[in-house]
Each structure stands twice: as structure tokens, then as C-alpha cells.
Amino acid sequence: MITQSLLITVLGMGGVFFFLFLMICCMHLLEGFVPMQKNKKLEKIALAIAVAKRGKISK
């Protein structure tokens, strides 16, 4: 009885980890197919907001 429950537990958790491994591999494969576009304008806006917030805190 205990060996059966351990076998079911190991198989179940092994299936979950195998699925997660496959999902991570697929994400890495898709990363090569999908072009990433960096928007410099948004980076400048974020930097301006961070500088403005920091300036208000230090005063």
C-alpha cells in the first residue's frame, strides 16, 4: 500500500516536472522566433519618471 502511494506520488510529480521542463524549452524556442523590439522612447520616459520621483523624495 505504501509502495503504491509512493509510486503514484513519484509518477505524478515526475509528470509535473516533465511538463514544466517542456514548457520552459518551448519558451526558449519561441524566444528565437519572436523578434524583440526595444522602445527607446519608453525607456527615456521611465528614466524621467524615476528621476522626478527621486528628486521629490530628497527635498
N, C-alpha and C positions, 0 to 999 in steps of 0.2 A: 504493500500500500504506500509506504513512504517512498520507495524507489520509483513508483509510478508518478507520484506527485512531483518528485524531483525531476523526472524525465519531462513531464509536461511543462514545468517551470523553465527548464533549460531550453526546451524547444520553443516555447513562447517568447522568452527573452531573446533567444538567438534569432528568431524571425523578426522581432522588432529592430534589433541592431543591424541585421542584414538589410532591412528596408531603409533604415537611416543611412547606411553606407551607400546604398544605391542612389538614394535621393541626393546625397552630397556629391557623388560622382556625376550625376546628371546636371546638377547646378554648375559644376566646374566645366562640363562640356558646353552647356548653354552660354556660359560666360564668354567663350571664344566666338560664338556665333552672333551674339547681340553686341552691336557697337555701342560703346560707352561715349557719351558726349558730355564734356565738361562745359558748364556755362560760366564763363569768367565774370559775366555781369552779376550773377547771383552771388558769387564768391566775394566780389567787391562790396555788394550791398550788405552781406553778412558781416564782413570786416568793419564796415562803417557803423553798423548797429552795435557790434561788440565794443568798439572804441567809444561810442557815445555813451553806452551803459557804464563802462568803466570810468569815464570822466565824471559822471554824475555821482558815483559811489565815493570817489576820492575827495570830493569837495566838502 
